[in-house]
Amino acid sequence: MATAFRGCALRVSFLGLWAAASLTAQEENRPHVPGPLRVHPTNHRYFADATGQAVYLTGAHTWPNLVDMGPAPEPPPFAFAEYLSFLQHHEHNFVRLWTWESAFWDTVANGAKKRHVVRPLAYRRSGPNLARDGKLKFDLRQFESEYFQRLRDRVGALCERRIYVSVMLFEGWALQHDVTAWQGHPFHPDNNINDINGDLNGDGRGTEVHTLSIPEVVRIQEAYVRHVIDTVNEFDNVLYEIANESGAYSTEWQYHLIRFIKDYEKSKPRQHPVGMTFQYAREKEQRGTNQLLFDSPADWVSPNPDGGYRDNPPAADVRKVTLNDTDHLWGIGGNRAWVWKSFCRGLNPLFMDPYDGTVLPPADAAKWDPVRRSLGHTRRFSLRMNLASCRPCDELASTGYCLADTERAQYLVYAPDGGTITVDLSAATGSLRMEWFNPAEGRCAAEGRVEGGARRELTAPFAGDAVLFVAR
């Protein structure tokens, strides 16, 4: 598709190109994404699809997009079809599909005052006898068909919309930060019929279930992971994430499961990327480091704020595809500038979206819509560039934010403060097309030409932050 856009550049204006860069009806109607993804062989900042095209991943994810969350006795069903339309409207192409391990959770630790019931969970509630929440106990050797059918259906629906999905396998935040979460966990001894107790030290947290310290728990988890893979292996849009924000204690367990998935999928028709994300803990000394992520056997990672990933993201570390996720930087946070800075540094930005505010408030469209829109805007530009050959080239722009393919004379520069900027076009000869994009308004504001072969001073024709795109 990017090649078609470059061909169109010979015949239509940049304004026309911007309109043409939206997903076409033909692309939307294709039954599958061309996958599974692989780390791009020559540019490890990005994945590549089955055609060899470099793929920039970006999108907004929200907590109940797989399991329903809400007040007792039964949480309201999540309107997944509307969520799909929301993603497509913003031209996103990636989501994290959230799981949850506990049957309930308290949002006090998030600064809210809600108690959510969660269903369905992965294990069947067959009884006999009742768990601590008054419902039938879990049988850890039987899987809940509703959960896995929903998983399959939603992955399939995302695939039809050409949206990649990270299937989250475990959730570690709650066990550390919600004092009630362990009481609703299937591995609590009062909640299962299998005589499993995941709280070895009796501290009421149960974080040991995200370690290798209880062999029987690990065997049950491996059986669950195999069942997830069996359920979704046929889909080309799948990635895996081991656990959301399980602390530094989980490192060897996560490494083990990454290798386990890769080994198990060797026997399957498709092999999918596996990711490891920030190991969060309230006490910084108990958090996992970004180094642990980059040293892992994972294909992709999501870092913590260390190193400037919030305000001045570093150039992407080519050891792993890096998905720069606001969930691990702020919780709920980020802004338009953060999206563009991340894009220019070769990162793949993701947004933890409060969405409609039903799980955690606030649903502030005025605050978060600029982030959502910017994710889609950067994706459009990624489709217009030869992304496989692009790299962060901070030295080429006075603003310090430039993604470029100098051989093909493609330069995208972000100017957080707008105004006059200097761009080094020494490597590009001849006359080049130039476009000023207004990220606040989401439109091309002006176009023209600039001569290559030297450093050029260029001034944005509008106030505020600006994007400059120069190409042959």
TADAHU-V270973 format. One record per residue. N is the residue number from 1. PSI is psi in degrees with one decimal (none if undefined). OMEGA is omega in degrees with one decimal (* if undefined). NEAR is the number of other C-alpha atoms within 8 Angstrom. Layout:
N;PSI;OMEGA;NEAR, N;PSI;OMEGA;NEAR
//
This chain:
1;-39.7;178.4;5, 2;-36.2;178.8;9, 3;-41.0;178.3;7, 4;-40.6;179.4;7, 5;-40.9;-179.6;13, 6;-36.9;176.6;10, 7;-40.1;179.4;8, 8;-26.4;-176.7;9, 9;-19.8;179.4;10, 10;-16.7;-170.2;6, 11;-19.7;-175.5;6, 12;163.7;-179.6;8, 13;166.8;176.6;7, 14;-33.9;177.1;9, 15;-41.8;177.0;8, 16;-37.9;178.1;8, 17;-41.3;-179.0;12, 18;-41.9;177.2;10, 19;-38.8;-177.4;7, 20;-20.6;-174.7;9, 21;-12.1;175.7;11, 22;157.2;179.0;8, 23;130.0;-179.3;8, 24;158.4;177.4;7, 25;-35.8;179.8;6, 26;-42.6;179.7;6, 27;-42.7;-178.0;7, 28;-30.1;-175.9;10, 29;-4.4;175.8;8, 30;139.7;-172.9;9, 31;-18.9;-175.1;8, 32;155.3;167.3;10, 33;151.0;178.4;13, 34;84.9;-175.4;8, 35;-160.4;-3.0;9, 36;161.8;178.6;14, 37;150.2;171.0;12, 38;152.2;172.8;10, 39;130.5;-176.7;12, 40;133.5;-173.0;13, 41;-25.4;-178.0;6, 42;-10.8;179.2;5, 43;92.3;-172.0;10, 44;5.1;173.7;12, 45;-18.2;-172.6;14, 46;161.0;167.7;14, 47;165.7;172.6;13, 48;144.6;175.9;14, 49;-174.2;-174.6;13, 50;-18.5;177.7;10, 51;-6.3;-176.4;7, 52;-3.8;-179.4;7, 53;130.7;174.4;8, 54;139.5;-174.8;11, 55;121.9;173.0;9, 56;123.2;-178.2;9, 57;132.3;178.1;11, 58;145.6;179.4;14, 59;175.4;-178.4;15, 60;131.6;179.4;13, 61;155.2;-178.4;12, 62;153.0;-166.0;12, 63;-44.3;-174.1;9, 64;26.3;-176.1;10, 65;-3.7;169.9;11, 66;-54.7;179.3;11, 67;142.5;-179.4;14, 68;144.5;179.1;13, 69;135.8;178.6;13, 70;-175.9;-175.3;13, 71;154.8;176.5;10, 72;157.7;2.7;7, 73;-24.3;179.8;5, 74;125.8;178.5;7, 75;150.6;178.5;13, 76;146.5;178.2;7, 77;139.6;177.7;6, 78;132.9;-178.8;8, 79;82.1;-172.1;6, 80;-36.3;179.9;7, 81;-39.9;177.7;6, 82;-37.1;178.5;7, 83;-40.9;176.3;8, 84;-43.9;179.3;10, 85;-37.5;176.6;8, 86;-46.7;179.0;8, 87;-44.7;-177.4;12, 88;-36.2;177.8;10, 89;-37.9;-179.1;7, 90;2.3;177.4;10, 91;37.8;174.7;12, 92;154.2;-179.5;14, 93;18.1;-179.2;12, 94;141.0;170.9;12, 95;153.6;163.8;12, 96;127.7;178.9;10, 97;106.1;-169.5;13, 98;134.9;167.7;12, 99;174.9;175.5;11, 100;141.1;-175.9;10, 101;-29.4;-177.3;10, 102;150.3;-179.3;14, 103;-11.3;176.2;14, 104;160.9;174.7;11, 105;152.5;-176.8;14, 106;131.2;-174.2;13, 107;10.9;179.6;13, 108;-40.3;-179.7;9, 109;-15.4;177.9;8, 110;8.1;-179.4;6, 111;12.9;178.2;6, 112;176.3;-178.4;9, 113;64.4;179.3;7, 114;149.6;172.3;8, 115;115.9;-174.9;10, 116;137.3;165.6;14, 117;143.5;-176.0;14, 118;132.3;175.1;15, 119;155.1;-5.9;9, 120;156.3;173.1;9, 121;171.9;-170.3;13, 122;-26.0;-175.5;10, 123;146.4;-177.0;12, 124;136.8;177.1;12, 125;86.6;-173.5;10, 126;-16.8;-172.3;8, 127;-165.6;6.8;11, 128;169.9;177.4;7, 129;167.9;-171.4;6, 130;146.1;174.8;11, 131;-177.4;-174.9;12, 132;-19.6;178.4;9, 133;7.0;177.5;7, 134;2.1;176.8;6, 135;169.7;-176.8;8, 136;147.6;178.4;11, 137;158.8;178.1;15, 138;143.9;166.6;14, 139;108.7;-172.7;14, 140;-2.4;177.0;12, 141;8.0;174.4;6, 142;139.3;-178.8;7, 143;147.2;-179.5;11, 144;113.2;-174.6;12, 145;-34.1;-179.6;7, 146;-40.7;179.9;7, 147;-47.6;-174.6;11, 148;-30.6;174.3;12, 149;-40.3;177.6;8, 150;-43.2;177.7;9, 151;-48.3;-179.3;11, 152;-44.7;-177.6;10, 153;-40.5;-175.3;8, 154;-37.5;174.0;9, 155;-42.5;178.5;13, 156;-40.9;179.4;9, 157;-38.7;175.9;8, 158;-39.3;178.8;13, 159;-40.8;178.9;15, 160;-30.1;177.2;13, 161;5.6;179.5;12, 162;43.4;179.1;13, 163;126.4;176.8;13, 164;151.5;-174.3;14, 165;130.4;171.7;13, 166;116.3;178.8;12, 167;108.8;179.2;11, 168;128.9;-175.3;14, 169;-37.8;-177.8;10, 170;159.9;-179.0;10, 171;116.4;-172.7;13, 172;-14.2;-177.9;13, 173;-45.9;-171.7;11, 174;-42.6;-177.2;10, 175;-28.9;180.0;12, 176;-34.9;-164.7;12, 177;-14.9;176.5;7, 178;111.7;-174.3;13, 179;-14.4;179.8;10, 180;-12.5;-168.5;9, 181;-41.8;-178.3;15, 182;-30.8;180.0;12, 183;-24.1;179.8;9, 184;8.9;-175.6;14, 185;139.5;179.3;11, 186;-24.9;-178.9;13, 187;3.3;170.5;10, 188;135.5;-174.6;15, 189;-23.7;179.0;10, 190;-5.9;-171.7;7, 191;-2.7;-179.2;14, 192;160.0;-178.2;16, 193;11.2;-171.1;11, 194;8.4;-179.4;6, 195;37.5;177.9;6, 196;130.1;174.4;11, 197;110.7;-177.8;8, 198;4.1;-178.1;13, 199;78.9;-174.1;13, 200;-40.2;-175.4;7, 201;0.6;174.5;4, 202;27.1;-178.8;7, 203;2.3;177.2;6, 204;15.8;179.2;8, 205;-42.2;179.4;11, 206;20.3;-178.7;13, 207;-13.4;178.1;11, 208;-19.9;179.8;11, 209;-11.9;174.9;13, 210;37.2;172.9;11, 211;179.4;177.4;12, 212;16.4;-170.3;10, 213;-14.3;-179.3;6, 214;95.0;-173.8;10, 215;-38.8;-178.3;7, 216;-37.2;175.7;7, 217;-43.7;179.4;10, 218;-40.3;178.3;10, 219;-40.2;177.9;8, 220;-42.0;179.3;10, 221;-39.6;178.1;8, 222;-38.6;177.2;10, 223;-40.4;177.3;8, 224;-45.3;179.8;10, 225;-42.2;176.6;10, 226;-39.9;-178.7;10, 227;-37.2;174.8;8, 228;-47.9;-179.3;9, 229;-43.6;177.9;9, 230;-32.5;-176.5;7, 231;-36.4;-171.3;10, 232;3.9;-175.2;11, 233;-29.0;-176.0;12, 234;-14.1;-174.5;7, 235;136.7;-177.6;10, 236;-14.9;-173.5;14, 237;11.1;-171.3;16, 238;138.9;161.3;15, 239;164.7;176.6;12, 240;147.4;171.3;12, 241;127.5;-175.5;13, 242;-57.3;-175.8;14, 243;143.9;172.9;13, 244;114.6;168.4;13, 245;46.1;167.4;13, 246;134.4;-167.7;16, 247;-176.5;-176.1;14, 248;-23.9;177.6;12, 249;-17.7;-173.9;8, 250;1.4;-169.0;11, 251;-55.3;-176.6;11, 252;-35.1;176.6;9, 253;-44.4;178.8;10, 254;-43.0;176.4;12, 255;-43.0;179.8;11, 256;-45.4;-176.8;8, 257;-32.1;174.3;10, 258;-47.9;179.2;13, 259;-37.1;179.3;9, 260;-45.8;179.3;9, 261;-45.9;-178.7;11, 262;-39.8;178.9;10, 263;-42.8;-177.9;8, 264;-38.5;-178.4;9, 265;-13.7;175.9;12, 266;-26.9;-179.7;9, 267;2.2;-174.5;6, 268;162.0;178.9;8, 269;-32.2;-175.8;8, 270;147.0;174.3;10, 271;134.0;-172.6;10, 272;154.9;178.5;12, 273;148.7;179.0;12, 274;136.3;-176.4;14, 275;158.9;175.3;13, 276;129.6;-174.0;14, 277;167.2;-174.3;13, 278;130.8;178.7;16, 279;91.8;-171.1;13, 280;146.2;168.9;13, 281;149.5;-179.7;12, 282;-40.7;177.9;6, 283;120.1;-172.1;6, 284;-34.6;-178.5;6, 285;-14.1;178.5;4, 286;1.0;178.9;10, 287;151.8;170.0;12, 288;154.4;-179.4;11, 289;161.5;173.3;10, 290;-30.3;178.2;10, 291;-39.6;177.8;6, 292;-34.1;178.0;9, 293;-48.4;-176.4;14, 294;-22.1;176.4;10, 295;-6.6;-174.7;6, 296;166.5;173.9;8, 297;9.2;-179.3;7, 298;158.1;174.9;14, 299;-30.1;-179.0;10, 300;156.6;-177.4;12, 301;160.8;169.7;15, 302;115.8;-171.5;13, 303;172.3;171.3;16, 304;179.8;-174.6;10, 305;-16.5;-176.5;9, 306;135.0;-179.8;7, 307;2.9;173.5;6, 308;14.1;-174.6;9, 309;-15.9;175.4;13, 310;-57.9;-166.5;9, 311;-32.9;-179.3;6, 312;74.4;-171.6;8, 313;138.1;176.1;11, 314;161.4;173.3;8, 315;142.7;-176.2;8, 316;133.4;174.9;11, 317;117.7;-171.2;8, 318;1.4;175.2;8, 319;-28.6;-179.3;6, 320;150.2;166.1;12, 321;128.3;-174.5;16, 322;118.1;174.8;13, 323;106.1;-175.1;13, 324;102.2;-166.3;12, 325;124.2;178.3;12, 326;-26.1;179.0;14, 327;-36.4;-176.2;10, 328;-1.9;179.0;13, 329;-42.4;-179.8;12, 330;-24.1;-160.0;8, 331;-91.5;168.8;8, 332;118.7;-176.9;10, 333;-167.0;-177.7;10, 334;168.2;178.4;11, 335;-178.9;-177.1;9, 336;-42.8;-178.1;10, 337;-39.6;-179.9;8, 338;-39.0;179.4;11, 339;-50.1;-176.9;14, 340;-39.1;176.9;11, 341;-44.4;179.6;12, 342;-44.2;179.7;13, 343;-45.0;-178.4;12, 344;-20.9;-179.8;14, 345;12.0;175.6;15, 346;17.9;178.5;13, 347;164.5;178.7;14, 348;99.3;-172.4;13, 349;139.2;176.6;15, 350;151.3;-178.2;13, 351;123.7;171.4;15, 352;107.2;-164.8;13, 353;120.3;174.3;9, 354;-13.6;173.1;12, 355;-112.4;-176.0;7, 356;1.4;176.3;6, 357;6.7;-176.7;9, 358;-29.0;179.1;7, 359;-55.0;174.5;10, 360;129.6;176.2;9, 361;167.7;0.3;8, 362;154.3;172.7;7, 363;78.8;-172.4;8, 364;92.7;-176.1;6, 365;-39.5;-178.1;6, 366;-32.6;-178.8;6, 367;-40.3;-169.8;6, 368;-18.8;179.2;10, 369;-36.6;177.0;8, 370;-33.6;176.8;11, 371;-48.4;-178.8;12, 372;-45.5;-178.8;12, 373;-40.0;-177.4;10, 374;-34.0;175.5;13, 375;-45.6;178.6;16, 376;-37.3;179.9;13, 377;-43.8;178.7;11, 378;-34.6;178.2;11, 379;-39.1;178.2;13, 380;-44.6;178.9;11, 381;-35.4;178.7;9, 382;-32.5;179.3;10, 383;-20.3;-179.4;12, 384;-9.6;-176.4;11, 385;158.0;173.5;10, 386;76.5;-167.4;11, 387;-32.7;-178.1;10, 388;-26.8;-178.7;10, 389;3.8;-178.7;7, 390;146.7;176.1;10, 391;157.1;175.0;9, 392;127.0;-179.1;13, 393;67.4;-175.4;11, 394;-32.2;-175.5;11, 395;-13.7;-176.9;7, 396;-9.3;-177.5;10, 397;139.7;-179.8;14, 398;-21.4;179.8;10, 399;-19.2;-177.5;12, 400;2.4;-179.9;9, 401;103.2;-177.8;15, 402;125.2;171.8;17, 403;124.6;-170.7;16, 404;151.8;165.0;12, 405;94.6;-173.0;13, 406;-29.2;179.7;9, 407;-35.8;-179.4;7, 408;6.3;177.6;8, 409;56.6;174.0;12, 410;123.4;-177.9;14, 411;123.9;171.4;13, 412;121.2;-175.9;12, 413;133.4;173.6;13, 414;130.8;178.3;14, 415;98.2;-177.1;13, 416;-30.5;-178.4;9, 417;4.7;-179.9;7, 418;-146.3;176.8;13, 419;-150.3;-178.1;9, 420;131.9;179.2;8, 421;156.4;176.3;12, 422;130.9;179.4;11, 423;129.8;179.3;11, 424;105.5;180.0;10, 425;24.5;-176.0;12, 426;-32.7;-176.9;9, 427;-8.9;-176.6;11, 428;123.3;179.5;11, 429;154.2;174.8;9, 430;-171.5;-177.3;7, 431;133.8;-177.6;9, 432;148.9;173.9;11, 433;146.2;-177.8;11, 434;135.9;178.8;12, 435;132.8;170.5;13, 436;123.2;179.7;14, 437;131.0;178.4;13, 438;104.1;-175.5;13, 439;-23.1;177.9;12, 440;-37.1;-178.1;7, 441;-11.2;178.2;5, 442;40.5;-177.5;10, 443;157.3;171.8;7, 444;122.6;-175.4;11, 445;-25.9;-179.0;10, 446;156.1;176.6;8, 447;158.4;-178.8;11, 448;-153.5;-178.8;7, 449;153.7;177.1;8, 450;143.9;179.5;8, 451;134.3;174.5;9, 452;-170.1;175.1;13, 453;2.5;-178.3;10, 454;174.1;171.9;9, 455;135.1;-177.3;10, 456;140.1;172.4;8, 457;127.5;-177.0;8, 458;142.4;-175.2;8, 459;128.6;178.8;8, 460;137.4;-177.3;10, 461;17.4;179.3;7, 462;163.6;-179.5;8, 463;156.5;177.1;7, 464;-176.0;-178.2;9, 465;154.6;-172.5;13, 466;154.9;174.0;15, 467;130.5;176.5;12, 468;128.2;176.8;13, 469;121.8;178.4;12, 470;132.7;-178.7;12, 471;156.3;178.4;10, 472;none;*;8
//
